Amino acid sequence: MMSPTSLWLKRVLAFCGASTVLILSGALGGSRSLAALITDSPKEVIDEAWQIIYRNYLDSAGAYDRESWRQLRKDLLSKTYSTKKEAYEAIRGMLLTLDDPYTRFMDPEEFKELRIDTTGELTGVGIQLSFDEETQLLTVVTPIEDGPAAAAGVQASDHIVGIDGEDARGMSSAEAVRLIRGPIGSPVTLTIERDGETFDLVIIRDRISINPVVSRINTTPTGIQVGYIRLKQFSANAATDMSKVVQDMETKGVDAYVLDLRFNPGGLLEASLDISDQWLEPGIPIVSIESERSQSRRFTRHQALTDDPMVILVNEVSASASEIFSGAIQDNRRGQLVGEKTFGKGLVQSVRSLSDGSGMTVTISKYLTPNGRDIHKEGIEPDVASELSVEELRDLGTDGLGTRRDRQYRIAETVVLEGLKVPSGGGGFPPSGEGVVQAL
């Protein structure tokens, strides 16, 4: 039976595990006869997209055949495209033949939004969305703290069924984001479905600064200081922010850590490697990356910021870069995972820009955990399993995560205190295997 969280997420609104951004321009090769067919701009973009797949794509679904792909290029370039829009639709159709949801095309506006997402700053209402393929409904994974949506009353697990009067049932996450985002100060009306009731919320768009790290020091009744760090996404500045928080907590005498990766859909591969560096000793394996042409193993390079006991909180939205980090911690026995089985995305995408400002994310490799586990479509099982119901999540809200009201956090705290071999205090559970069962 599916857990409540799994009903939220069939496809995460995020590009996860992107490794780099490369700037390409023009066609990259081909026969002289075909070259004559791509002198107009729409065909140039089609050929650029085709070449990127031909040279870099890692087939994970068994739907890619190089000979068929070469024939597809001939067919596409033999046609006439009067507008960029027609060319874009041709590219999308071409990519659909790969049966890979992570290899996708974005027009210039969509590509701009993706690049904004990785910097941690955007304009809109401040919500993370997922698309439930079973119900064909857009679902709020979580509103961003202090954002306009949270202030207006949007809650986790709300369904968005309308945007400015347009029916949003069956609408893709990408299309919804395009409609919801807009100029600062402009209004957008979201039609919300919650517990069988439907109502409108008018939200004023604003600049949303996504601080990737939220932290606090929780003190147990016996005086033990537990550093709680919630990482929202592996963005470009996540590793720097994480380092500052850990170093500050170390100076304040924190005894143990609970890292919260729940609802973290991933992000940049390099960010996950840098953050793994901060928690593992030098020379420890983090991940193995395999492409069609090469294999490599990545190891930590620096001294860990702390050797205090740690636990990671995960759920079924924890994906990609979150799973790289979680797998490295679990396989190296640096800490335990508490919560739900993770999403199961073991593929790495590269972000490629095209000459007209559009772009693509392309699956270029897969990754294995340090012990050689392929977690794609399988996820990572937690060491201590615990689920939160939709009702519990609603009652918690984002402000309640990582507090004594958060049952999963209480279990994680109990587990991490076992690493200190000290009592968890009257507010927790006895630090033993029996106590964890009691907590569950």
C-alpha positions in Angstrom: 0.0 0.0 0.0 1.3 3.4 -0.9 2.2 5.8 1.9 0.5 9.3 1.9 3.7 10.9 0.7 4.0 8.6 -2.3 0.6 9.7 -3.5 2.0 13.2 -3.7 5.0 12.5 -5.8 5.0 10.6 -9.1 7.2 13.1 -10.8 9.3 15.7 -8.9 9.3 19.3 -10.0 13.0 19.7 -10.2 16.0 18.7 -12.3 17.9 16.4 -10.0 21.6 15.5 -10.1 22.5 17.9 -12.8 26.3 17.8 -13.2 27.2 20.9 -15.3 26.0 23.6 -17.7 27.6 23.6 -21.1 27.2 26.2 -23.7 26.7 24.8 -27.2 26.0 26.6 -30.5 25.2 25.5 -34.0 25.1 22.0 -35.4 27.9 19.6 -34.4 28.3 17.6 -37.5 26.5 15.5 -40.1 26.6 14.7 -43.8 26.9 17.5 -46.4 23.4 16.8 -47.7 21.9 17.2 -44.3 24.0 20.2 -43.5 22.3 22.0 -46.4 18.9 21.4 -44.8 19.7 23.1 -41.4 20.6 26.6 -42.6 17.5 28.1 -41.1 17.4 28.6 -37.3 14.5 26.2 -36.3 16.3 23.3 -37.9 19.6 24.3 -36.3 18.1 24.0 -32.9 16.6 20.6 -33.7 20.0 19.4 -34.9 21.7 20.8 -31.8 19.3 18.9 -29.6 19.7 15.7 -31.7 23.5 15.9 -31.6 23.5 16.3 -27.8 21.6 13.1 -27.4 23.7 11.3 -30.0 27.0 12.2 -28.3 26.1 12.1 -24.6 22.9 10.2 -23.8 22.9 7.2 -21.4 20.0 4.9 -22.2 18.2 3.7 -19.0 14.9 2.5 -20.5 16.2 0.5 -23.5 14.3 2.7 -25.9 17.4 4.2 -27.7 18.9 2.8 -30.8 21.7 4.7 -32.5 20.7 3.6 -36.0 17.0 4.6 -35.5 18.2 7.9 -34.0 20.2 8.7 -37.1 17.2 7.9 -39.3 15.1 10.2 -37.0 17.5 13.0 -37.7 17.0 12.6 -41.5 13.2 12.6 -41.1 13.1 15.7 -38.9 15.5 17.7 -41.1 13.6 16.9 -44.2 10.6 18.7 -43.0 9.8 22.4 -43.0 9.4 24.5 -39.8 7.9 27.9 -40.2 8.3 28.9 -36.5 10.4 28.2 -33.5 7.3 26.7 -31.8 7.0 24.1 -34.5 10.7 23.2 -34.1 10.3 23.0 -30.3 7.4 20.6 -30.6 9.5 18.4 -33.0 12.3 18.3 -30.4 9.8 17.4 -27.6 8.4 14.6 -29.8 11.9 13.4 -30.6 12.8 13.2 -26.9 9.6 11.3 -26.1 10.8 8.4 -28.1 13.6 7.9 -25.4 11.0 7.1 -22.7 13.1 9.1 -20.2 11.2 11.7 -18.1 14.4 13.3 -17.0 15.6 14.1 -20.5 13.5 17.1 -21.5 13.5 20.2 -23.6 12.7 23.7 -22.3 11.9 26.8 -24.4 13.9 29.9 -23.5 11.5 31.0 -20.8 11.4 27.6 -19.2 15.1 27.3 -19.4 15.5 30.6 -17.7 13.3 29.5 -14.8 15.4 26.3 -14.4 18.6 28.3 -14.1 17.0 30.7 -11.6 15.9 27.6 -9.5 19.5 26.5 -9.1 20.6 29.9 -7.8 18.1 29.8 -5.0 16.2 33.0 -6.0 13.1 33.3 -8.0 9.9 35.4 -8.4 6.5 33.9 -7.7 4.4 32.7 -4.8 6.8 30.2 -3.1 5.5 26.6 -3.4 7.0 23.3 -4.4 4.7 21.3 -6.7 4.4 17.7 -7.8 2.2 16.1 -10.4 0.2 13.0 -9.3 -0.1 10.8 -12.4 -2.8 8.7 -10.8 -5.2 11.6 -10.0 -3.8 14.0 -12.7 -3.7 16.7 -10.1 -1.1 19.3 -9.1 -0.2 18.8 -5.5 1.6 21.2 -3.1 4.6 19.4 -1.7 5.4 22.2 0.7 5.0 26.0 0.7 8.3 27.9 1.2 8.6 29.5 4.6 7.8 33.2 4.7 6.7 33.1 1.1 3.4 34.7 -0.2 1.7 31.3 -0.6 2.4 30.3 3.0 1.2 33.7 4.2 -2.0 33.3 2.2 -2.8 29.9 3.8 -1.6 27.4 1.2 -0.8 24.1 2.9 1.1 20.9 2.1 -1.0 18.3 0.1 -3.4 21.0 -1.2 -4.4 20.4 -4.8 -4.2 23.3 -7.2 -7.2 22.8 -9.6 -7.2 26.3 -11.2 -4.8 29.1 -12.0 -6.3 32.5 -12.8 -9.5 30.8 -13.8 -7.8 28.3 -16.1 -8.5 24.6 -15.3 -5.3 23.1 -13.9 -6.5 19.5 -13.8 -4.1 17.5 -15.9 -1.8 20.4 -16.3 1.9 19.6 -16.1 4.1 21.0 -13.3 6.1 23.0 -15.8 3.0 24.6 -17.3 1.7 25.4 -13.9 5.0 27.1 -12.8 4.9 29.2 -16.0 1.5 30.5 -15.1 2.1 31.0 -11.4 5.3 32.9 -11.7 5.2 36.5 -12.8 6.2 40.1 -12.0 6.7 41.2 -8.4 3.6 42.8 -7.1 1.2 41.2 -9.5 -1.7 39.0 -8.3 -2.4 35.4 -9.2 -5.5 33.5 -8.2 -5.1 29.8 -7.2 -8.1 27.6 -6.9 -7.4 25.2 -4.1 -9.0 21.8 -3.4 -8.7 20.6 0.2 -10.6 17.9 2.0 -13.3 17.9 -0.6 -13.8 21.7 -0.6 -12.8 24.1 -3.3 -11.9 27.8 -2.7 -9.9 30.6 -4.3 -6.8 32.3 -2.8 -5.5 35.6 -4.3 -1.7 35.7 -3.8 0.6 38.6 -4.6 3.8 37.5 -6.3 7.1 38.5 -4.7 10.8 37.8 -4.8 11.4 34.4 -3.2 14.8 33.8 -1.7 15.2 30.1 -1.1 17.7 29.8 1.8 18.7 26.2 1.3 19.6 25.6 4.9 17.4 26.0 8.0 18.8 25.3 11.4 18.3 25.4 15.1 19.8 23.9 18.2 17.4 21.7 20.2 18.3 21.0 23.8 17.0 17.8 25.4 15.7 17.8 29.0 19.1 16.4 30.1 21.0 19.3 28.5 22.2 17.5 25.4 22.4 19.9 22.4 21.2 18.5 19.1 21.9 20.5 15.9 18.9 20.3 13.6 19.7 21.2 10.0 17.1 21.1 7.2 18.5 21.2 3.7 15.8 22.1 1.2 17.7 21.6 -2.0 21.3 21.0 -3.3 21.6 24.5 -4.9 24.7 26.3 -5.8 25.1 27.9 -2.4 24.0 24.9 -0.3 27.4 23.6 0.6 28.7 27.0 1.7 25.6 27.6 3.8 25.8 24.1 5.3 29.5 24.6 6.2 28.8 27.9 8.0 26.0 26.4 10.0 28.0 23.3 11.1 31.0 25.4 12.0 28.9 27.8 14.1 27.2 24.9 15.9 30.5 23.3 16.6 31.7 26.5 18.3 28.5 26.4 20.4 29.2 22.9 21.6 26.6 20.9 19.8 26.7 17.2 20.7 24.9 15.5 17.8 23.2 16.3 14.6 19.9 15.5 12.8 20.0 16.4 9.1 16.6 16.7 7.5 16.4 15.8 3.8 12.6 15.3 3.7 11.0 17.0 0.7 14.4 17.6 -0.8 14.1 16.6 -4.5 17.9 17.0 -5.2 19.8 19.5 -7.2 23.4 19.8 -8.2 25.7 16.8 -8.2 28.7 18.9 -7.1 26.7 20.3 -4.2 26.0 16.7 -2.9 29.7 15.9 -3.3 30.8 19.0 -1.4 28.3 18.4 1.4 29.4 14.7 1.7 32.9 16.1 2.0 31.8 18.0 5.2 30.6 14.8 7.0 33.1 12.1 5.9 36.8 11.7 6.6 39.3 12.2 3.7 39.6 9.4 1.2 36.1 7.9 1.9 34.1 6.9 -1.3 31.0 9.0 -2.0 29.6 7.7 -5.2 30.4 5.8 -8.4 29.4 7.4 -11.7 29.0 5.3 -14.8 28.4 6.6 -18.4 28.5 4.9 -21.7 32.1 5.7 -22.2 33.6 5.9 -18.7 33.4 5.0 -15.0 34.7 7.1 -12.1 34.6 7.0 -8.4 34.4 10.1 -6.3 36.1 10.3 -2.9 36.1 12.9 -0.2 39.0 15.4 -0.3 38.9 17.4 2.9 38.8 16.9 6.7 35.2 16.5 8.0 33.8 19.4 9.9 32.7 17.2 12.8 32.7 13.6 13.9 29.7 14.0 16.2 26.9 11.4 15.8 24.4 12.1 13.0 21.1 10.9 11.7 19.5 11.8 8.4 15.7 12.2 8.0 14.3 11.1 4.6 11.0 10.5 2.9 9.7 9.6 -0.5 10.4 13.0 -1.9 14.1 12.8 -1.0 15.6 12.2 -4.4 18.8 12.3 -6.6 21.4 14.4 -4.9 19.7 13.7 -1.5 20.1 10.0 -2.2 23.7 10.4 -3.2 24.4 12.0 0.2 22.2 9.6 2.1 23.7 6.6 0.4 27.3 7.8 1.2 26.4 8.3 4.9 24.6 5.0 5.2 27.1 2.8 3.3 30.1 4.3 5.1 28.3 3.8 8.5 28.7 7.4 9.3 25.1 7.7 10.4 21.7 6.2 10.1 18.6 7.1 8.0 15.2 7.6 9.7 11.9 7.9 7.9 10.6 6.5 4.6 12.2 4.9 1.6 13.6 7.5 -0.7 12.3 8.3 -4.2 14.7 6.2 -6.2 16.4 8.4 -8.8 19.9 7.0 -9.7 20.5 9.0 -12.9 22.5 12.1 -13.5 21.5 14.9 -15.9 23.6 17.5 -17.6 22.0 20.9 -18.3 22.7 22.0 -21.9 21.9 25.4 -23.4 21.1 25.7 -27.1 22.0 28.6 -29.4 18.6 30.3 -29.3 18.3 30.4 -25.5 16.4 27.2 -25.1 17.9 24.3 -23.3 17.8 20.6 -22.3 18.4 18.3 -19.4 20.0 15.1 -20.6 20.6 11.9 -18.8 24.3 11.3 -19.2 25.2 8.8 -16.4 23.9 6.7 -13.6 25.3 6.5 -10.1 25.9 3.8 -7.5 26.3 4.1 -3.8 29.8 3.4 -2.3 28.7 -0.3 -1.8 27.7 -0.6 -5.4 24.0 -0.3 -4.9 21.9 0.8 -7.9 19.0 2.7 -6.3 17.3 3.8 -9.5 13.5 3.1 -9.2 14.4 1.2 -5.9 15.2 4.0 -3.5 17.1 3.7 -0.2 15.5 1.9 2.7 15.9 3.8 6.0 17.6 2.1 9.0 14.6 3.0 11.1 11.3 3.2 9.3 8.7 5.8 10.3 5.9 7.5 8.3 3.9 10.7 8.8 0.3 10.9 7.7 -1.0 13.8 5.7 -2.9 15.0 8.7 0.3 15.0 10.8 2.1 17.0 8.1 -0.7 19.5 7.9 -0.7 20.0 11.6 3.1 20.4 11.7 3.4 22.8 8.8 6.9 23.9 7.9 7.5 25.6 11.2 6.9 22.4 13.1 9.5 20.3 11.3 12.4 19.4 13.5 10.5 20.2 16.8 9.1 18.0 19.5 5.8 18.0 17.7 7.5 16.2 14.8 7.3 12.5 15.5 9.9 11.5 12.9 12.3 14.0 14.4 11.7 12.7 17.9 12.6 9.2 16.6 15.7 10.6 14.9 16.7 12.3 18.1 16.4 9.1 20.0 18.5 7.3 17.5 21.3 9.9 17.4 21.4 10.1 21.2 22.1 6.4 21.3 25.4 7.3 19.5 26.3 9.4 22.6 25.3 6.6 25.0 23.3 9.0 27.1 19.7 9.1 28.2 17.4 11.1 25.9 15.6 12.7 28.9 12.0 12.7 30.0 10.7 14.1 26.8 12.1 11.4 24.6 12.4 7.6 24.4 14.8 5.2 26.2 18.0 5.0 24.1 17.9 1.4 23.2 16.5 -0.8 20.4 13.4 -1.4 22.5 13.0 2.4 22.8 13.1 2.9 19.1 10.3 0.3 18.7 8.4 2.1 21.4 8.9 5.4 19.4 7.6 3.8 16.3 
